[in-house]
């Protein structure tokens, strides 16, 4: 006898069988349905065809082709279109769509709900490629006047802000091959719209703002031009910065080099502004008169090669700094008078010198300078003491003279003691002077030697009117005697008169005032001129008479 529990189990089995059978019937029924239709979640060239037959898809495609327009989205919000009728667009299916349906596995229809299929078929339409090229050539975006070539990103010109990257410009130049390819694919897929930007139809810049070499170039240029060199040159302080240095930079591709010739030109200008060597100096003498010193090599002199190299080094280091110009030679002070207040003042006319140390007179002495009768004149000018030497031997042609204190300042010309002389000053130098050196009493030479330093200025000049009274009187007496010797004036008196005038003119105003018979010289010159005129007239008359005969 069957129990109640057994009956329940039997009923459950029957229910399961019925359910499974129902599911199977539904599954196979749906499978049969999709046997000649597209599976769920399927698109064909972007068109939804789920559950549709190949015939339906073909009819839909035919409907799309009829009146088909492909819209082109261009840069700068431009839009154009290609019409199907312009390219002889028509359907061409064959059995291609049916084959797509046949290839499906209808038994996988449940999976298709979760795994969409995007099918494509390029042979559904046909069009004239020649007509397409013609239509493309007529597009506004393809016209030459509407196409602007892209511009590469590049480095800007120098400005107060330095250098910057100028961004690339995309332009509007069309790549013809890329455009035709995009059009063919869009039409084959019956797309409504294509973006020329997304389809890569525009020519692109070769260099963009994120180009590493371009970034490095701009950084290097800004490093160089960002350096500020402040020259600490007292009243002539000046600044070298990018407003000047940017003109020195040469760029080849992305490499930067410093044009050394332009740096050298700047250093030349720097030297012209700050050099004082070989320039006129003025000195207010110990006599109260100001004289111009035009000779000599004392003063500030820029080391052009050294300064050029230092500038290049500073730029490459990229560090701003305050520094002094690189000098080859230095003066004692800045300003108009670069010799400062420690110097030797040598007056050749007076044969007298003064040595000032820090503005105080420490030595004053007569001396004997170069023998002018033998053309050993002591050179005038401003010089720096070359060096000083104890117990030197001065050598020259046919002499070797030992001295205790040797202080050269112009080649082999210098100051030294002269123990062989018993007197100094006056007019000794004119006929019994040195070979060009300044001969000093030993005591004066010793005092100067002890306090002078290498490089200290030595200023040598002439100052008419400062010779000693004795010398002026002596030279005036010589001229007076020469005038007296003229006597009766004849044509033969000319040499004596010319010599008297020359020697008189060489006298200082003080000496000229001591010549009592100057009026005799003037009268003699007038008489000589009259005699010469008379002789010339007589010679002319005689020549005329000879011609008449």
CORLINUR-V764396 format. One record per residue. N is the residue number from 0. RES is the residue in one small letter. PSI is psi in degrees with one decimal (none if undefined). Layout:
# CORLINUR-V764396
N & RES & PSI
N & RES & PSI
This chain:
# CORLINUR-V764396
0 & x & 126.1
1 & x & 132.9
2 & x & 169.1
3 & x & -34.7
4 & x & -38.4
5 & x & -41.5
6 & x & -38.8
7 & x & -41.3
8 & x & -42.5
9 & x & -43.4
10 & x & -39.4
11 & x & -42.2
12 & x & -43.4
13 & x & -40.3
14 & x & -41.5
15 & x & -42.5
16 & x & -43.2
17 & x & -43.1
18 & x & -48.1
19 & x & -38.6
20 & x & -39.8
21 & x & -43.5
22 & x & -42.2
23 & x & -42.9
24 & x & -44.6
25 & x & -45.9
26 & x & -51.0
27 & x & -27.7
28 & x & -44.5
29 & x & -38.8
30 & x & -42.5
31 & x & -36.3
32 & x & -43.2
33 & x & 6.7
34 & x & -34.6
35 & x & 29.2
36 & x & 161.5
37 & x & 143.9
38 & x & 163.9
39 & x & 154.5
40 & x & 40.5
41 & x & 137.8
42 & x & 149.3
43 & x & 112.2
44 & x & 38.9
45 & x & -6.2
46 & x & 132.3
47 & x & 120.8
48 & x & 19.1
49 & x & 127.0
50 & x & 5.3
51 & x & 151.8
52 & x & 166.4
53 & x & -37.0
54 & x & -41.8
55 & x & -44.2
56 & x & -40.6
57 & x & -40.9
58 & x & -38.7
59 & x & -40.7
60 & x & -40.7
61 & x & -38.7
62 & x & -37.0
63 & x & -41.7
64 & x & -34.8
65 & x & 109.2
66 & x & 21.0
67 & x & 137.3
68 & x & 129.1
69 & x & 117.2
70 & x & 135.2
71 & x & 120.4
72 & x & 119.5
73 & x & 172.0
74 & x & 159.0
75 & x & 34.8
76 & x & 22.7
77 & x & 147.9
78 & x & 138.6
79 & x & 176.5
80 & x & 154.3
81 & x & 125.4
82 & x & 143.3
83 & x & -37.4
84 & x & -22.7
85 & x & -15.3
86 & x & 17.0
87 & x & 48.4
88 & x & 132.9
89 & x & 158.2
90 & x & 150.6
91 & x & 91.7
92 & x & -49.6
93 & x & -135.2
94 & x & 23.0
95 & x & -40.5
96 & x & -39.4
97 & x & -38.8
98 & x & -33.7
99 & x & -39.9
100 & x & -41.7
101 & x & -30.3
102 & x & -18.0
103 & x & 152.2
104 & x & 99.8
105 & x & -25.6
106 & x & -12.8
107 & x & 17.7
108 & x & -35.2
109 & x & -35.9
110 & x & -32.0
111 & x & -24.3
112 & x & -27.5
113 & x & -17.5
114 & x & 91.3
115 & x & 151.3
116 & x & 129.0
117 & x & 97.6
118 & x & 152.1
119 & x & 147.4
120 & x & 117.9
121 & x & -6.8
122 & x & 24.4
123 & x & -20.0
124 & x & 161.7
125 & x & 145.7
126 & x & 166.8
127 & x & 114.7
128 & x & -33.6
129 & x & -44.2
130 & x & -32.8
131 & x & -43.5
132 & x & -38.9
133 & x & -42.7
134 & x & -39.5
135 & x & -39.4
136 & x & -23.9
137 & x & -7.5
138 & x & 145.0
139 & x & -38.3
140 & x & -16.3
141 & x & -5.2
142 & x & 139.1
143 & x & -41.9
144 & x & -16.8
145 & x & 2.5
146 & x & 124.8
147 & x & 126.3
148 & x & 147.9
149 & x & 152.7
150 & x & 133.0
151 & x & 150.6
152 & x & 143.5
153 & x & 172.9
154 & x & 137.4
155 & x & 168.6
156 & x & 160.9
157 & x & 139.9
158 & x & -177.9
159 & x & -19.3
160 & x & 5.8
161 & x & -147.4
162 & x & 147.8
163 & x & 161.3
164 & x & 122.0
165 & x & 117.4
166 & x & 156.2
167 & x & 156.7
168 & x & 127.5
169 & x & -31.1
170 & x & -160.4
171 & x & 24.3
172 & x & 126.8
173 & x & 136.8
174 & x & 107.8
175 & x & -46.5
176 & x & -41.6
177 & x & -38.9
178 & x & -47.0
179 & x & -39.3
180 & x & -44.7
181 & x & -39.3
182 & x & -44.4
183 & x & -44.8
184 & x & -39.4
185 & x & -42.6
186 & x & -41.4
187 & x & -32.5
188 & x & 4.5
189 & x & 41.0
190 & x & 148.5
191 & x & -37.6
192 & x & 143.5
193 & x & 145.0
194 & x & 120.0
195 & x & -28.6
196 & x & -50.9
197 & x & -27.3
198 & x & 6.6
199 & x & 44.7
200 & x & -5.2
201 & x & 142.8
202 & x & 141.1
203 & x & 151.6
204 & x & 147.0
205 & x & -29.8
206 & x & 127.1
207 & x & 171.9
208 & x & -23.2
209 & x & 12.7
210 & x & 122.6
211 & x & -39.2
212 & x & -37.8
213 & x & -42.3
214 & x & -43.1
215 & x & -39.1
216 & x & -49.7
217 & x & -40.4
218 & x & -41.4
219 & x & -44.7
220 & x & -41.4
221 & x & -29.7
222 & x & -47.1
223 & x & -50.4
224 & x & -12.7
225 & x & -11.4
226 & x & 130.0
227 & x & 117.9
228 & x & 117.5
229 & x & 114.8
230 & x & 118.4
231 & x & 88.4
232 & x & 46.6
233 & x & -122.7
234 & x & -7.6
235 & x & 27.9
236 & x & 136.7
237 & x & 169.3
238 & x & 135.5
239 & x & 119.6
240 & x & -169.0
241 & x & -24.7
242 & x & -22.2
243 & x & -47.4
244 & x & -22.2
245 & x & -23.9
246 & x & -10.7
247 & x & -8.1
248 & x & 124.6
249 & x & 131.6
250 & x & 121.8
251 & x & 113.7
252 & x & -109.5
253 & x & 15.1
254 & x & 138.2
255 & x & 133.3
256 & x & 153.7
257 & x & 123.9
258 & x & 103.6
259 & x & -28.3
260 & x & -39.4
261 & x & -34.6
262 & x & -43.6
263 & x & -37.9
264 & x & -40.4
265 & x & -42.0
266 & x & -34.8
267 & x & -43.9
268 & x & -39.0
269 & x & -43.5
270 & x & -40.1
271 & x & -33.8
272 & x & -30.2
273 & x & -14.8
274 & x & 140.6
275 & x & -6.3
276 & x & 147.3
277 & x & 20.4
278 & x & 159.3
279 & x & 132.0
280 & x & 152.2
281 & x & 145.5
282 & x & 126.9
283 & x & 107.7
284 & x & 169.6
285 & x & -7.6
286 & x & -0.9
287 & x & -10.8
288 & x & 141.9
289 & x & 132.1
290 & x & 154.6
291 & x & 132.0
292 & x & 112.0
293 & x & -12.6
294 & x & 171.0
295 & x & 160.7
296 & x & 21.6
297 & x & 146.0
298 & x & -168.3
299 & x & 132.3
300 & x & 119.4
301 & x & 134.7
302 & x & 94.3
303 & x & -46.7
304 & x & -42.4
305 & x & -41.0
306 & x & -38.0
307 & x & -46.8
308 & x & -36.0
309 & x & -39.8
310 & x & -47.1
311 & x & -41.7
312 & x & -43.8
313 & x & -42.6
314 & x & -42.3
315 & x & -31.5
316 & x & -26.6
317 & x & 26.7
318 & x & 123.4
319 & x & 149.0
320 & x & 162.1
321 & x & 123.6
322 & x & 173.5
323 & x & 154.0
324 & x & 149.8
325 & x & 118.0
326 & x & 142.8
327 & x & -33.3
328 & x & 146.2
329 & x & 146.8
330 & x & 177.9
331 & x & -26.8
332 & x & 171.5
333 & x & 175.9
334 & x & -173.6
335 & x & -43.8
336 & x & 94.7
337 & x & 1.4
338 & x & -5.2
339 & x & -151.3
340 & x & 16.1
341 & x & 110.7
342 & x & 162.4
343 & x & 126.6
344 & x & 118.2
345 & x & 114.9
346 & x & 105.5
347 & x & -32.7
348 & x & -46.1
349 & x & -11.2
350 & x & 47.7
351 & x & 140.8
352 & x & 161.2
353 & x & 136.2
354 & x & 115.3
355 & x & 132.7
356 & x & 115.0
357 & x & 37.5
358 & x & -6.8
359 & x & 137.2
360 & x & 121.1
361 & x & -23.2
362 & x & 136.8
363 & x & 130.6
364 & x & 151.4
365 & x & 162.4
366 & x & 177.7
367 & x & 124.5
368 & x & -162.7
369 & x & 144.9
370 & x & 108.7
371 & x & -23.4
372 & x & -18.9
373 & x & 16.3
374 & x & 36.0
375 & x & 33.7
376 & x & 136.5
377 & x & 129.2
378 & x & 136.8
379 & x & 163.1
380 & x & -176.4
381 & x & 127.3
382 & x & 160.8
383 & x & 140.1
384 & x & 123.5
385 & x & -48.0
386 & x & 179.3
387 & x & 146.0
388 & x & 135.1
389 & x & 139.6
390 & x & 66.8
391 & x & 161.8
392 & x & 116.6
393 & x & 124.1
394 & x & 144.4
395 & x & -168.2
396 & x & 116.4
397 & x & 22.1
398 & x & 154.2
399 & x & 105.5
400 & x & 120.8
401 & x & 139.4
402 & x & 156.7
403 & x & -33.1
404 & x & 112.7
405 & x & 123.4
406 & x & 81.1
407 & x & 149.3
408 & x & -17.3
409 & x & 95.3
410 & x & -116.9
411 & x & 10.9
412 & x & 132.2
413 & x & -175.8
414 & x & 140.9
415 & x & 164.2
416 & x & 150.9
417 & x & 83.1
418 & x & -17.8
419 & x & -9.6
420 & x & 140.8
421 & x & -15.7
422 & x & 156.9
423 & x & 157.7
424 & x & -166.8
425 & x & -141.3
426 & x & 19.2
427 & x & -40.4
428 & x & -23.4
429 & x & -34.0
430 & x & -18.9
431 & x & 31.9
432 & x & -173.7
433 & x & -172.4
434 & x & 10.3
435 & x & -18.8
436 & x & 166.2
437 & x & 104.6
438 & x & 126.0
439 & x & 154.0
440 & x & 149.0
441 & x & -40.3
442 & x & -40.7
443 & x & -43.8
444 & x & -39.6
445 & x & -43.9
446 & x & -42.2
447 & x & -44.6
448 & x & -40.2
449 & x & -27.0
450 & x & -12.5
451 & x & 151.1
452 & x & 157.2
453 & x & 133.1
454 & x & -15.2
455 & x & 141.0
456 & x & 142.5
457 & x & 116.9
458 & x & 118.9
459 & x & 129.7
460 & x & 169.2
461 & x & 148.2
462 & x & 89.1
463 & x & 139.9
464 & x & -6.8
465 & x & 3.7
466 & x & 163.1
467 & x & 153.5
468 & x & -37.7
469 & x & -43.2
470 & x & -42.6
471 & x & -43.0
472 & x & -41.2
473 & x & -47.4
474 & x & -35.8
475 & x & -38.7
476 & x & -39.4
477 & x & -43.1
478 & x & -40.9
479 & x & -44.7
480 & x & -40.1
481 & x & -38.9
482 & x & -41.5
483 & x & -31.2
484 & x & -6.5
485 & x & -42.9
486 & x & -146.2
487 & x & 132.7
488 & x & 125.2
489 & x & 177.9
490 & x & -27.8
491 & x & -10.4
492 & x & -6.5
493 & x & -48.6
494 & x & -42.7
495 & x & -40.1
496 & x & -44.8
497 & x & -44.1
498 & x & -41.1
499 & x & -42.6
500 & x & -43.2
501 & x & -45.4
502 & x & -33.8
503 & x & -45.3
504 & x & -25.9
505 & x & -14.4
506 & x & 151.2
507 & x & 164.0
508 & x & -36.0
509 & x & -42.2
510 & x & -40.6
511 & x & -33.9
512 & x & -19.7
513 & x & 3.0
514 & x & 106.4
515 & x & -20.9
516 & x & 32.6
517 & x & -34.2
518 & x & -29.5
519 & x & -40.8
520 & x & -44.0
521 & x & -42.2
522 & x & -38.3
523 & x & -40.3
524 & x & -39.1
525 & x & -43.0
526 & x & -41.0
527 & x & -41.6
528 & x & -39.1
529 & x & -41.5
530 & x & -40.7
531 & x & -36.0
532 & x & -41.4
533 & x & -42.6
534 & x & -37.9
535 & x & -37.8
536 & x & -41.8
537 & x & -40.2
538 & x & -36.7
539 & x & -39.6
540 & x & -41.6
541 & x & -40.1
542 & x & -36.6
543 & x & -40.4
544 & x & -41.3
545 & x & -35.2
546 & x & -37.6
547 & x & -38.3
548 & x & none
